[in-house]
Amino acid sequence: MRPIGLGLAAALLVAVLSPWGVAHAGSKPVAPAVSKDQRDKGMAAAPGLITAGSFDCKLADARFIGEGAADPKSKAKTSIYELACTGNEGLLVQKTGDSVQAFTCQQANEPGPDGKQNATRCLLPDNLDPTAGLAPYVALAGKPCTIAKARALGQSPTNAVFELLCQEGAGWILAISAPPRLDKPATMDPCLAYPADGNISCKLVDRATQFSVVDRLIAKAGKTCTVKDRSYVGSTSTGSMFYEAACQEGHGFMIEATAAGGLKAATDCAAADAIAGGCKLTDAREAKTEQAGLYTKFATRAGFQCQVSGYAPLPTNLNKDVVEMACSNRPDGAIGIFGALETDPATIIDCAHAELEGYRCGLTKASAAYGTLTADLKALNKNTCQVSESRAVGVTADQRGYIEVGCADGLAGYMIEYKLSPISPKTAIVCAEAKGISGGCTLPNNK
């Protein structure tokens, strides 16, 4: 899950930086006067420049900036123009002979290394806030960012790269085409994807602030975790981003965020081996042992006596942990629904009835639940049937659940009706009389 934008790093080492410098964007300046002669010359030349450079520019305004001395060898002169483009980033265009090269106004309007403004910065009214011209590329990349500040990092023959600080607090590296075109891809990777001391790094937002996204996602997931360490893991081709959080309590989580920055999943490190090679900040084996002990405590407190020997986190849209548990001290298992805090009430759904609540057990054999179903029949005064097979039938719109059971003696089985939340047996219907319930009994010995 390598971030898309990291492939640009090597190119940027030899990138042609804007000849007008690289620094932080400032507040919007007041537009200085542009002479009629400059504008007339700029507007006259602009159509030819747009065609020659294949620029994505619906011309709104233009000016001629100036002309340099002729090249001693080629004798060609270099002319510089500024173009304002409706709905797109403004351009400074350098024309030497038949060659045309463009840089964005974001690059041009930033001070040089000495802090002084560049003589060839963008001055047209439509270009005085060049960050506005980058906004369409953020929309194209599909990331949640209202640009507060921007910083140009460099330009290769095919890409221009910028650091963005968003009003939402996040920092991103934006890569667009060079020259900028809205019909070509734009990508954004979080600042955390880049080393703080690397050739490409973020300066507009500190590292601690960048990592605050991990704390926010952990809190949203409702996990028991006092975060002590964080790392960025990578991103997928669909835009999902992965982070790892290590907790003071000894365990950790692999967190998946959506392309829009929302929480998609938080997977315990003990079960995250298949995600980008698993957790690196947390010892997964130690975490599994510790987490099993924690689930044992939670289950026991909820009245289910289970020494948890194995567990599997289940997907859920609840703000809770939902796990299947296998027990070393009993053959049957259960689904545990646990809150973020140890003091939160827990819900236990044994595997005999789990499918009535939308869960399915896979860590224990189906036969381990037969004793519980036999006990349900006895509670309904059906004392002759030892359950030997079962099938979850489903739940009706009025919240009645049904499980079909077969009996070890080979006689007719039953359709057991349950009340839900909490689950309790309501009645047992002989299969011969249950034809109106979802097509009736279908287990081999019940047909």
Long-range contacts (C-beta under 8 A, 24 or more apart in sequence): 1-233, 1-234, 1-235, 1-236, 1-242, 1-276, 2-234, 2-235, 3-189, 3-190, 3-193, 3-234, 3-235, 4-175, 4-187, 4-189, 4-235, 5-161, 5-173, 5-175, 5-187, 5-188, 5-189, 5-193, 6-189, 6-193, 6-194, 8-156, 8-159, 8-161, 8-175, 8-200, 9-198, 9-199, 9-200, 11-156, 11-158, 11-159, 12-153, 12-154, 12-156, 12-161, 12-199, 12-200, 13-199, 14-156, 15-154, 15-155, 15-156, 15-161, 16-154, 16-155, 16-156, 16-157, 17-107, 17-154, 17-155, 18-103, 18-104, 18-107, 18-108, 18-110, 18-152, 18-155, 19-94, 19-103, 19-120, 20-92, 20-103, 20-107, 20-108, 20-109, 20-110, 20-112, 20-118, 20-120, 20-121, 21-107, 21-110, 21-111, 21-112, 21-113, 21-118, 22-107, 22-110, 22-151, 22-152, 22-153, 22-154, 23-110, 23-111, 23-112, 23-113, 23-115, 23-151, 24-110, 24-149, 24-151, 24-203, 24-204, 25-106, 25-109, 25-110, 25-130, 25-131, 25-149, 25-150, 25-151, 26-111, 28-128, 28-129, 29-128, 30-128, 31-123, 31-124, 31-125, 31-128, 32-123, 34-63, 34-123, 34-124, 37-64, 38-63, 38-64, 38-65, 39-63, 42-81, 42-82, 42-83, 45-79, 45-81, 45-95, 46-81, 46-83, 49-81, 49-83, 49-93, 49-95, 49-100, 50-83, 52-95, 52-98, 52-100, 53-93, 53-100, 53-101, 53-102, 53-179, 54-179, 55-83, 55-85, 55-91, 55-93, 55-102, 55-179, 55-181, 56-85, 56-88, 56-179, 56-180, 56-181, 56-182, 56-183, 57-83, 57-85, 57-88, 57-91, 58-85, 58-86, 58-87, 58-88, 59-83, 59-84, 59-85, 59-86, 60-84, 60-85, 60-86, 60-126, 61-124, 61-125, 61-126, 62-124, 63-123, 63-124, 65-92, 65-120, 66-120, 71-96, 80-120, 82-122, 82-123, 82-124, 82-127, 84-124, 84-125, 84-126, 84-127, 85-133, 86-126, 87-136, 87-182, 88-133, 88-136, 88-180, 88-182, 89-130, 89-133, 89-134, 89-137, 89-180, 90-122, 90-124, 90-126, 90-127, 90-130, 90-133, 91-179, 91-180, 92-120, 92-122, 102-178, 102-179, 103-155, 103-160, 104-130, 104-133, 104-134, 104-152, 104-160, 104-180, 105-130, 105-133, 106-130, 106-131, 106-133, 106-134, 106-150, 106-152, 106-162, 107-152, 107-155, 107-160, 110-151, 110-152, 133-180, 134-162, 134-164, 134-174, 134-176, 136-182, 137-174, 137-176, 137-180, 137-182, 137-186, 138-164, 138-174, 138-186, 138-188, 140-182, 140-185, 140-186, 141-174, 141-186, 141-187, 141-188, 142-239, 142-259, 142-260, 143-172, 143-188, 143-259, 143-260, 143-261, 144-168, 144-170, 144-260, 144-261, 145-170, 145-172, 145-188, 149-204, 151-203, 151-204, 153-200, 161-200, 163-191, 163-202, 163-203, 163-204, 164-188, 164-204, 165-204, 165-205, 168-261, 169-205, 169-209, 169-212, 170-205, 170-210, 170-213, 170-261, 171-202, 171-204, 171-205, 171-209, 171-210, 173-200, 173-202, 189-235, 190-232, 190-235, 190-241, 192-232, 192-243, 193-232, 193-234, 193-235, 213-243, 213-257, 213-261, 214-243, 214-245, 214-255, 215-245, 217-243, 217-255, 217-257, 217-263, 217-266, 218-245, 218-253, 218-255, 218-266, 220-263, 220-319, 221-253, 221-255, 221-263, 221-266, 221-319, 222-319, 222-320, 222-339, 222-340, 223-253, 223-266, 223-321, 223-340, 224-249, 224-340, 224-341, 224-342, 225-249, 225-251, 225-252, 225-253, 229-281, 230-281, 231-280, 231-281, 233-275, 233-276, 234-276, 240-264, 242-275, 242-276, 244-269, 244-279, 244-280, 244-281, 244-282, 245-281, 246-279, 246-281, 246-282, 247-282, 249-290, 250-282, 250-286, 250-287, 250-290, 251-282, 251-287, 251-290, 251-291, 251-294, 252-279, 252-281, 252-282, 252-287, 254-278, 254-279, 265-315, 267-313, 268-313, 268-321, 270-311, 271-312, 271-313, 295-323, 295-325, 295-336, 295-338, 297-342, 298-336, 298-338, 298-342, 298-346, 299-325, 299-334, 299-336, 299-346, 299-348, 301-346, 302-336, 302-345, 302-346, 302-347, 302-348, 303-348, 304-334, 304-336, 304-348, 304-350, 305-329, 305-330, 306-330, 306-333, 306-334, 310-363, 311-363, 312-362, 312-363, 314-359, 320-344, 322-359, 324-351, 324-359, 324-361, 324-362, 324-363, 325-363, 326-363, 326-364, 331-364, 331-365, 331-368, 332-364, 332-368, 332-369, 332-371, 332-372, 333-361, 333-363, 333-364, 333-368, 334-361, 335-359, 335-361, 349-423, 352-376, 352-390, 352-403, 353-401, 353-403, 353-418, 353-423, 355-392, 355-403, 356-392, 356-395, 356-401, 356-403, 356-418, 356-420, 356-423, 357-420, 357-423, 366-390, 373-403, 373-405, 373-416, 376-416, 376-425, 376-428, 377-405, 377-414, 377-416, 377-425, 377-428, 379-425, 380-416, 380-425, 380-427, 380-428, 382-414, 382-428, 384-409, 384-411, 385-409, 385-411, 385-413, 385-414, 388-445, 389-413, 389-443, 389-444, 389-445, 390-443, 391-442, 391-443, 393-437, 393-438, 394-438, 395-420, 400-426, 402-437, 402-438, 404-431, 404-434, 404-441, 404-442, 404-443, 404-446, 405-443, 406-443, 406-444, 406-445, 406-446, 407-445, 410-445, 412-446, 413-441, 413-443, 413-445, 413-446, 415-440, 415-441
